[in-house]
């Protein structure tokens, strides 16, 4: 992997060079933004690691130029805590994939670089990889954004704010993404929107929502909007039913770190529909000609929505259980997952199959196969589980 380090202080570049000497990366060094851009014209670079505060062209402006001209290049910002607002903007707008605090810790740096490498390998040469690396905020529905913005001006508690945010999985992802970024100097990850609200505060939430683009219904067309609304509606429904079934089966609540697993598990498909509509159309056309849902995804995107969603959440440092939920909700029996998390995955898979099998608004998600071994893993028969879910849907509002 080829990495370009940019810093106007030459002694820092030399220090980084010493840190990298025993690593297997090919490295380049630039003492200014202009020098970095010139180097990118002649060298193949996979990752740019740039200092934030530099004269003439700061790190934000440099990485913004790189994002716009070379979206497949991963971008990392290095700075101190003093420039938190600019760093927050860079992370949330997709200008930087990660933020590292000075002085650089070699193990943390290598961990971030390896995340970049693994994601590139996982995505192969697909168009989706370039979109993931350059992805900023997820677009949200306008009515949801208005409700949340209104609440930020009122004296609502964290629980009520979380309830409003959870009404749109795209906003949920945006808020969790910011709360889990190292901008906030925490090593403990969050999987609960309520925890995220407490961690980042109302001002940051307002910033997240204001900078979120609105889903362009006119550009996407009515059929695409039907599918997008189905994903948003069902993600909320699935999350509620996961909580119900987990308590019904185990007698205990889902842990807070897994609280949003049902809301973010289909984020890969939401990305496909909102950011890559041409490829999404190709996928749906393949389905219409008899191709199965999974095969149609591979035909159009070179990767399924589960892999895209899992890679994306991992790249954004989401908790492992949320990454696993996105990655394995169609293949829940994984030896690498702990028993407690495995139960959550199996329940998520069962609920996902239950909800989508009765909803034809999205032909790809409606066609995904069910793994009946998931029922055996949680110790319940398929008939018992489906009856419990049907009864819950009849007695509660979903």
VEXDREN-2710 file (C-alpha; in Angstrom, 1 decimal):
% VEXDREN-2710
k/r/px/py/pz
1/UNK/0.0/0.0/0.0
2/UNK/1.3/3.5/-1.0
3/UNK/1.0/6.3/1.6
4/UNK/1.6/10.0/1.3
5/UNK/2.3/11.9/4.5
6/UNK/1.9/15.7/4.4
7/UNK/3.2/18.2/7.0
8/UNK/4.8/21.6/6.8
9/UNK/7.2/20.7/9.7
10/UNK/10.1/18.8/8.2
11/UNK/11.2/17.3/11.6
12/UNK/7.7/15.7/11.9
13/UNK/8.0/14.1/8.5
14/UNK/11.4/12.8/9.5
15/UNK/9.9/11.4/12.6
16/UNK/7.1/9.7/10.7
17/UNK/9.7/8.3/8.3
18/UNK/11.6/6.7/11.2
19/UNK/8.3/5.2/12.4
20/UNK/7.5/3.7/9.0
21/UNK/11.0/2.3/8.2
22/UNK/10.2/-1.2/9.5
23/UNK/6.7/-1.3/7.9
24/UNK/5.9/-2.8/4.6
25/UNK/4.3/0.3/3.1
26/UNK/5.7/2.4/0.3
27/UNK/5.8/6.0/1.6
28/UNK/6.0/9.5/0.1
29/UNK/6.5/12.8/2.0
30/UNK/5.4/16.3/1.1
31/UNK/6.0/19.6/3.1
32/UNK/3.0/21.4/1.7
33/UNK/-0.4/20.9/0.1
34/UNK/0.9/22.1/-3.3
35/UNK/3.8/19.7/-3.2
36/UNK/1.4/16.9/-2.2
37/UNK/-0.9/17.6/-5.2
38/UNK/2.1/17.7/-7.6
39/UNK/3.3/14.3/-6.2
40/UNK/-0.2/12.8/-6.7
41/UNK/0.0/13.6/-10.4
42/UNK/3.0/11.2/-10.8
43/UNK/2.6/8.6/-8.1
44/UNK/-0.1/6.0/-7.4
45/UNK/-1.1/6.7/-3.8
46/UNK/-3.7/4.8/-1.7
47/UNK/-3.8/6.9/1.5
48/UNK/-3.0/10.5/2.2
49/UNK/-2.3/11.4/5.9
50/UNK/-2.2/15.2/6.3
51/UNK/-1.6/17.6/9.1
52/UNK/-4.6/20.0/9.6
53/UNK/-3.0/23.4/10.1
54/UNK/-0.5/24.3/7.4
55/UNK/0.2/27.6/5.7
56/UNK/-1.2/28.6/2.3
57/UNK/-3.3/25.3/2.0
58/UNK/-4.5/23.6/5.2
59/UNK/-5.3/19.9/5.5
60/UNK/-9.0/20.4/5.1
61/UNK/-8.6/22.2/1.8
62/UNK/-6.0/19.7/0.6
63/UNK/-8.1/16.6/1.4
64/UNK/-11.2/18.3/-0.1
65/UNK/-9.3/18.7/-3.4
66/UNK/-8.2/15.1/-3.3
67/UNK/-11.7/13.9/-2.5
68/UNK/-13.1/15.8/-5.5
69/UNK/-10.3/14.7/-8.0
70/UNK/-9.2/11.3/-6.6
71/UNK/-12.2/9.8/-4.6
72/UNK/-10.5/6.4/-4.4
73/UNK/-7.7/7.8/-2.3
74/UNK/-8.4/7.3/1.5
75/UNK/-7.8/10.4/3.5
76/UNK/-6.7/10.8/7.2
77/UNK/-6.3/14.1/9.2
78/UNK/-3.7/14.6/11.9
79/UNK/-4.1/17.4/14.4
80/UNK/-4.4/18.5/18.0
81/UNK/-7.7/19.0/19.9
82/UNK/-7.6/22.7/19.3
83/UNK/-9.3/22.5/15.9
84/UNK/-12.2/20.3/16.8
85/UNK/-14.9/22.2/14.8
86/UNK/-12.9/22.0/11.5
87/UNK/-12.0/18.3/12.2
88/UNK/-15.7/17.5/12.9
89/UNK/-16.7/19.1/9.6
90/UNK/-14.0/17.1/7.8
91/UNK/-15.1/13.8/9.3
92/UNK/-18.8/14.3/8.9
93/UNK/-18.6/15.6/5.3
94/UNK/-16.5/12.6/4.2
95/UNK/-13.4/14.7/3.6
96/UNK/-11.5/12.5/6.1
97/UNK/-12.1/8.9/6.9
98/UNK/-10.3/9.2/10.3
99/UNK/-8.7/11.7/12.6
100/UNK/-5.5/11.1/14.5
101/UNK/-4.2/13.1/17.4
102/UNK/-0.7/14.6/17.6
103/UNK/1.8/13.3/18.5
104/UNK/1.2/10.3/16.3
105/UNK/1.1/6.9/18.0
106/UNK/2.5/4.4/15.6
107/UNK/0.2/1.5/16.6
108/UNK/-2.9/3.7/16.2
109/UNK/-1.6/5.0/12.8
110/UNK/-0.9/1.4/11.6
111/UNK/-4.4/0.3/12.8
112/UNK/-6.0/3.1/10.7
113/UNK/-3.8/2.3/7.7
114/UNK/-4.7/-1.4/7.9
115/UNK/-8.4/-0.5/8.0
116/UNK/-7.9/1.4/4.8
117/UNK/-6.1/-1.5/3.3
118/UNK/-8.6/-4.1/4.4
119/UNK/-11.5/-2.1/3.0
120/UNK/-9.8/-1.7/-0.4
121/UNK/-9.2/-5.4/-0.5
122/UNK/-12.7/-6.3/0.6
123/UNK/-14.2/-4.0/-2.1
124/UNK/-11.9/-5.1/-4.8
125/UNK/-12.1/-2.9/-7.9
126/UNK/-15.8/-2.2/-7.6
127/UNK/-17.3/1.2/-8.2
128/UNK/-18.8/1.0/-4.7
129/UNK/-15.3/1.2/-3.1
130/UNK/-14.8/4.6/-4.5
131/UNK/-18.1/5.8/-3.2
132/UNK/-17.5/4.4/0.3
133/UNK/-14.1/6.1/0.6
134/UNK/-15.5/9.4/-0.4
135/UNK/-18.9/9.1/1.3
136/UNK/-20.0/12.0/3.5
137/UNK/-23.3/12.3/5.3
138/UNK/-26.2/10.0/4.3
139/UNK/-29.0/11.9/2.8
140/UNK/-32.2/12.1/4.9
141/UNK/-35.9/12.6/4.5
142/UNK/-36.8/16.3/4.8
143/UNK/-39.7/15.8/7.2
144/UNK/-37.5/13.9/9.6
145/UNK/-34.8/16.6/9.5
146/UNK/-37.4/19.3/10.3
147/UNK/-38.6/17.4/13.3
148/UNK/-35.2/17.0/14.7
149/UNK/-34.1/20.6/14.1
150/UNK/-37.3/21.8/15.8
151/UNK/-36.5/19.6/18.8
152/UNK/-32.9/21.0/19.1
153/UNK/-34.5/24.4/19.8
154/UNK/-36.6/23.0/22.6
155/UNK/-35.8/21.6/26.0
156/UNK/-36.2/17.9/25.2
157/UNK/-34.4/15.2/27.1
158/UNK/-31.9/12.7/25.6
159/UNK/-34.5/9.9/25.4
160/UNK/-36.9/12.1/23.3
161/UNK/-34.2/13.3/21.1
162/UNK/-33.0/9.7/20.5
163/UNK/-36.6/8.7/19.6
164/UNK/-36.8/11.4/17.0
165/UNK/-33.4/10.5/15.5
166/UNK/-34.3/6.8/15.4
167/UNK/-37.2/7.7/13.1
168/UNK/-34.7/7.8/10.2
169/UNK/-31.9/5.2/10.0
170/UNK/-29.8/7.6/7.9
171/UNK/-29.8/10.2/10.7
172/UNK/-29.1/7.4/13.1
173/UNK/-26.0/6.4/11.1
174/UNK/-24.8/10.0/10.9
175/UNK/-25.1/10.6/14.6
176/UNK/-23.5/7.3/15.6
177/UNK/-20.7/7.9/13.2
178/UNK/-19.8/11.2/14.8
179/UNK/-20.2/9.8/18.3
180/UNK/-17.8/6.9/17.5
181/UNK/-15.2/9.1/15.8
182/UNK/-12.1/9.7/17.8
183/UNK/-12.8/13.4/17.5
184/UNK/-14.4/13.1/20.9
185/UNK/-11.4/11.4/22.4
186/UNK/-13.2/8.3/23.6
187/UNK/-12.1/4.7/23.2
188/UNK/-15.4/3.1/24.3
189/UNK/-17.7/2.7/21.3
190/UNK/-21.4/3.5/21.3
191/UNK/-24.2/1.5/19.7
192/UNK/-27.1/3.4/21.3
193/UNK/-28.5/6.6/19.9
194/UNK/-29.4/7.8/23.4
195/UNK/-25.8/7.3/24.5
196/UNK/-24.6/9.1/21.3
197/UNK/-26.9/12.1/22.1
198/UNK/-25.4/12.4/25.6
199/UNK/-21.9/12.1/24.2
200/UNK/-22.0/14.6/21.4
201/UNK/-24.6/17.1/22.7
202/UNK/-27.5/19.0/21.0
203/UNK/-25.2/21.5/19.2
204/UNK/-23.4/18.7/17.4
205/UNK/-26.7/16.9/16.6
206/UNK/-28.0/20.2/15.0
207/UNK/-24.8/20.4/13.0
208/UNK/-25.1/16.8/11.8
209/UNK/-28.7/17.3/10.7
210/UNK/-28.1/20.7/9.0
211/UNK/-25.2/19.4/7.0
212/UNK/-27.1/16.3/5.9
213/UNK/-28.3/16.5/2.3
214/UNK/-31.9/15.9/1.6
215/UNK/-32.9/12.9/-0.4
216/UNK/-33.5/14.2/-4.0
217/UNK/-36.9/12.6/-4.7
218/UNK/-37.2/14.3/-8.1
219/UNK/-33.8/13.0/-9.2
220/UNK/-34.3/9.4/-7.9
221/UNK/-37.8/9.0/-9.3
222/UNK/-41.0/7.6/-7.7
223/UNK/-40.1/3.9/-7.9
224/UNK/-36.7/4.4/-6.2
225/UNK/-38.4/6.5/-3.5
226/UNK/-40.8/3.6/-2.8
227/UNK/-37.8/1.3/-2.3
228/UNK/-35.9/3.8/-0.1
229/UNK/-39.0/4.5/2.1
230/UNK/-39.4/0.7/2.4
231/UNK/-35.8/0.4/3.7
232/UNK/-36.3/3.3/6.1
233/UNK/-39.7/2.0/7.4
234/UNK/-38.6/-1.6/7.7
235/UNK/-35.3/-0.8/9.4
236/UNK/-37.2/0.9/12.3
237/UNK/-39.7/-2.0/12.4
238/UNK/-36.9/-4.6/12.3
239/UNK/-35.1/-2.9/15.1
240/UNK/-38.1/-2.8/17.4
241/UNK/-38.9/-6.5/16.6
242/UNK/-35.3/-7.5/17.3
243/UNK/-35.6/-5.9/20.8
244/UNK/-39.0/-7.7/21.3
245/UNK/-37.8/-11.1/20.2
246/UNK/-34.5/-11.0/22.0
247/UNK/-36.3/-10.3/25.3
248/UNK/-39.0/-12.9/24.5
249/UNK/-36.4/-15.6/23.8
250/UNK/-33.6/-14.8/26.3
251/UNK/-35.5/-13.0/29.1
252/UNK/-33.1/-10.0/28.9
253/UNK/-32.9/-6.8/26.9
254/UNK/-30.5/-6.2/24.0
255/UNK/-27.3/-4.6/25.3
256/UNK/-27.0/-0.9/24.6
257/UNK/-24.1/-1.4/22.3
258/UNK/-26.3/-3.4/20.0
259/UNK/-29.4/-1.2/20.4
260/UNK/-29.3/0.1/16.9
261/UNK/-28.4/-3.1/15.1
262/UNK/-31.7/-3.4/13.2
263/UNK/-31.7/0.3/12.1
264/UNK/-28.2/0.2/10.5
265/UNK/-28.1/-3.4/9.1
266/UNK/-29.4/-2.5/5.7
267/UNK/-27.3/0.7/5.3
268/UNK/-25.5/-0.9/2.4
269/UNK/-28.7/-1.1/0.4
270/UNK/-29.6/2.5/1.4
271/UNK/-26.3/3.6/0.0
272/UNK/-26.8/1.8/-3.2
273/UNK/-30.2/3.3/-3.8
274/UNK/-29.4/6.9/-2.8
275/UNK/-25.8/7.2/-4.1
276/UNK/-25.6/4.8/-7.0
277/UNK/-29.0/4.9/-8.6
278/UNK/-27.7/3.8/-12.1
279/UNK/-26.1/0.7/-10.7
280/UNK/-29.2/0.1/-8.5
281/UNK/-31.3/0.2/-11.7
282/UNK/-29.0/-2.4/-13.3
283/UNK/-29.4/-4.6/-10.2
284/UNK/-33.2/-4.4/-10.4
285/UNK/-33.2/-5.1/-14.1
286/UNK/-31.2/-8.3/-13.4
287/UNK/-33.8/-9.3/-10.9
288/UNK/-36.6/-8.8/-13.3
289/UNK/-34.8/-11.1/-15.7
290/UNK/-34.8/-13.9/-13.2
291/UNK/-31.5/-13.4/-11.4
292/UNK/-31.6/-14.0/-7.6
293/UNK/-31.2/-11.0/-5.3
294/UNK/-27.6/-11.8/-4.2
295/UNK/-26.5/-12.5/-7.8
296/UNK/-28.1/-9.3/-9.1
297/UNK/-26.2/-7.3/-6.5
298/UNK/-22.9/-8.9/-7.5
299/UNK/-23.8/-8.3/-11.2
300/UNK/-24.3/-4.6/-10.7
301/UNK/-22.0/-3.6/-7.8
302/UNK/-19.3/-6.4/-7.6
303/UNK/-20.4/-6.7/-3.9
304/UNK/-23.6/-7.3/-2.0
305/UNK/-25.3/-4.7/0.2
306/UNK/-24.2/-6.7/3.3
307/UNK/-20.5/-6.5/2.5
308/UNK/-20.8/-2.8/1.5
309/UNK/-22.6/-1.9/4.7
310/UNK/-20.3/-3.9/6.9
311/UNK/-17.2/-2.4/5.3
312/UNK/-18.6/1.1/5.7
313/UNK/-19.5/0.7/9.4
314/UNK/-16.2/-0.8/10.2
315/UNK/-14.4/2.0/8.3
316/UNK/-16.3/4.4/10.4
317/UNK/-15.3/2.6/13.7
318/UNK/-18.8/1.4/14.7
319/UNK/-19.1/-1.2/17.4
320/UNK/-18.3/-4.8/16.3
321/UNK/-21.9/-6.0/16.8
322/UNK/-23.3/-3.3/14.5
323/UNK/-20.6/-4.1/11.9
324/UNK/-21.4/-7.8/12.2
325/UNK/-25.2/-7.0/11.9
326/UNK/-24.7/-5.3/8.6
327/UNK/-22.1/-7.9/7.3
328/UNK/-23.8/-11.1/8.4
329/UNK/-27.6/-10.5/8.6
330/UNK/-28.1/-12.9/5.7
331/UNK/-25.5/-15.4/7.0
332/UNK/-25.8/-15.2/10.8
333/UNK/-23.9/-18.4/11.8
334/UNK/-20.3/-17.1/12.1
335/UNK/-17.7/-18.9/14.3
336/UNK/-15.8/-15.6/14.7
337/UNK/-18.7/-14.0/16.7
338/UNK/-19.3/-14.5/20.5
339/UNK/-22.3/-16.5/21.6
340/UNK/-24.2/-13.4/22.9
341/UNK/-23.6/-11.6/19.7
342/UNK/-24.4/-14.7/17.7
343/UNK/-27.9/-14.8/19.3
344/UNK/-28.4/-11.1/18.3
345/UNK/-27.3/-11.9/14.7
346/UNK/-29.7/-14.9/14.5
347/UNK/-32.6/-12.9/15.8
348/UNK/-31.8/-10.1/13.4
349/UNK/-31.7/-12.5/10.5
350/UNK/-35.0/-14.1/11.5
351/UNK/-36.8/-10.7/12.0
352/UNK/-35.3/-9.4/8.7
353/UNK/-36.6/-12.4/6.8
354/UNK/-40.0/-12.1/8.5
355/UNK/-40.4/-8.4/7.7
356/UNK/-39.1/-8.4/4.1
357/UNK/-40.9/-11.6/3.1
358/UNK/-44.2/-9.7/3.5
359/UNK/-43.0/-6.5/1.7
360/UNK/-42.6/-6.6/-2.1
361/UNK/-41.6/-2.9/-2.3
362/UNK/-37.9/-3.9/-2.7
363/UNK/-37.6/-7.0/-4.9
364/UNK/-33.9/-7.6/-4.0
365/UNK/-34.4/-7.6/-0.2
366/UNK/-37.7/-9.5/-0.6
367/UNK/-35.9/-12.3/-2.3
368/UNK/-33.0/-12.9/0.2
369/UNK/-32.9/-16.6/1.5
370/UNK/-33.7/-17.6/5.0
371/UNK/-31.3/-19.7/7.1
372/UNK/-33.5/-22.0/9.1
373/UNK/-30.5/-23.0/11.4
374/UNK/-30.9/-19.6/13.0
375/UNK/-34.0/-20.9/14.8
376/UNK/-32.2/-23.9/16.2
377/UNK/-29.4/-21.6/17.4
378/UNK/-31.8/-19.6/19.6
379/UNK/-33.6/-22.8/20.7
380/UNK/-37.0/-22.0/19.2
381/UNK/-39.0/-23.5/16.4
382/UNK/-39.8/-21.5/13.3
383/UNK/-43.5/-21.8/14.0
384/UNK/-43.1/-20.5/17.6
385/UNK/-41.1/-17.5/16.5
386/UNK/-43.3/-16.5/13.6
387/UNK/-46.4/-16.8/15.8
388/UNK/-44.7/-14.5/18.4
389/UNK/-43.8/-12.0/15.8
390/UNK/-47.2/-12.0/14.1
391/UNK/-48.9/-11.5/17.5
392/UNK/-46.5/-8.6/18.4
393/UNK/-47.2/-6.9/15.1
394/UNK/-51.0/-7.2/15.6
395/UNK/-51.0/-5.9/19.1
396/UNK/-48.4/-3.1/18.7
397/UNK/-48.1/-0.3/16.2
398/UNK/-45.3/-1.0/13.7
END
